[in-house]
Amino acid sequence: LLTALTQMFRLARLGNGEQGNAAWRVAQARLLFLVKTGVITLMGAIAIITTLRADNSQAPSWLIRALPIALLVIVFVGIGVIYARYGQSGWRVTAAAETRAVGDGTPDDHWIGGIIYYNPSDPALFVERRMGMGVTLNFGRPASWLILIAILAVPIGISVFALVTTHHR
């Protein structure tokens, strides 16, 4: 999932401040890589601690609670550093370089409530969000609806499968 998110940042259309935007995207990709590595390490450490505790070893149980908290702190500090250094979508880097006007490059009249982007004439499948960090789908493209259905189908399918298989017991 985190690898897919990194690819979405790479595929999203750049805004007006390309220099700052590119630096911001690189920082986001690095943070996602850090999160992915942290989650893998966390899962391995919890598996080792659980295995040791199952063997009646004296592995510290407090680590199971402390490791996820440490990972969350690292993630939130990383997000804070990115916003402090680059600003939203890299506007601070762009403003420091005094290049073009800062913005995401999408027309205002194609945003519904500032959250949903619908522009059938825009070829980009992913565009930067107006608020917050990340990208959103261009719901004017049919492929975005397929992606949304696929994302929703996985948890719904797993839930239905779990209900069907446990109902017969």
Beta strands, then each sheet from edge to edge (+ up, - down):
strand 1: 111-112
strand 2: 116-117
strand 3: 126-128
strand 4: 135-137
sheet 1: 1+ 2-
sheet 2: 3+ 4-
end
